[in-house]
Amino acid sequence: MKLVVRDRKNAMFHKTLSGASIGDVITSMIATTGQAGVNAFEYFNLLQREHEAVTANPLDYLPWNNQNL
């Protein structure tokens, strides 16, 4: 619940609807990594380092498939 409240407060600072949508996606991804027991910072770094492989095989890079982070 805290995450939803924090997102609602931060939403006041999004300048566009697109920016707010991206903020919602990132918030959702952080919550999902937390539920999967994955370090969100390491997960986002992995997605950036291996962006070509992520594009080719996105299902392999879902948070619950990366328990070693």
N, C-alpha and C positions, 0 to 999 in steps of 0.2 A: 504494500500500500504506500509506503514511503516514496517509492520510485514514481508512482503516479502523481503524488502531491508535488514532488520536486519537478517533474516534467511540466505540470500545470503552471508552476511559478516561473519556470524558465521559458515557457511559451510566450510570455509577454515580450521577450527580447528577440523573437524571430521576426525578421523584417518582411518575409514573404510567406505565402502559403506553402511554397515549395520548400523553403527552409524549415518550416514547422514540420512538414512531412518527413524530411530527412532526419530531423531531431527525434521524431517518433520512431523511425526505423532503428536508429542507433540505440535509443533507450530500450527498445524491444530486444535488440541483439544483446545488450549488456545483461538484461534480465534473464534471457535464455541461457547465456553462458554461465551465469550464476546458478541457475537451476541444474545445469549439466555438470556443475562442479569444475568448470574450466576457468582459468584466469583470463578475464576479458582483455586485459592489456596484451598478453601474449597471443591471444587468439586474433586480435586485430592486426598485430604485427605479422603473424603467419599469413593472414589473408593478403596483406600488402606485399610480403616477400614472394609469395607464390601466386600472384594474381593471374598469371597465364594458365597455370594448372587449375586454379579455382574456376576460371571461366570455362575450361574444357570439361571438368568433372565437379560441378558444384556440390553434388550430394556427398562426395568424399570429404568435404570441408565443413559439414554441419557441426555445430559445437559438440554434440554428443558422440561424434565420430572422432574427436580429438581429445580424448581423456588424458593424454600424456602432457598436456600443457599446464 
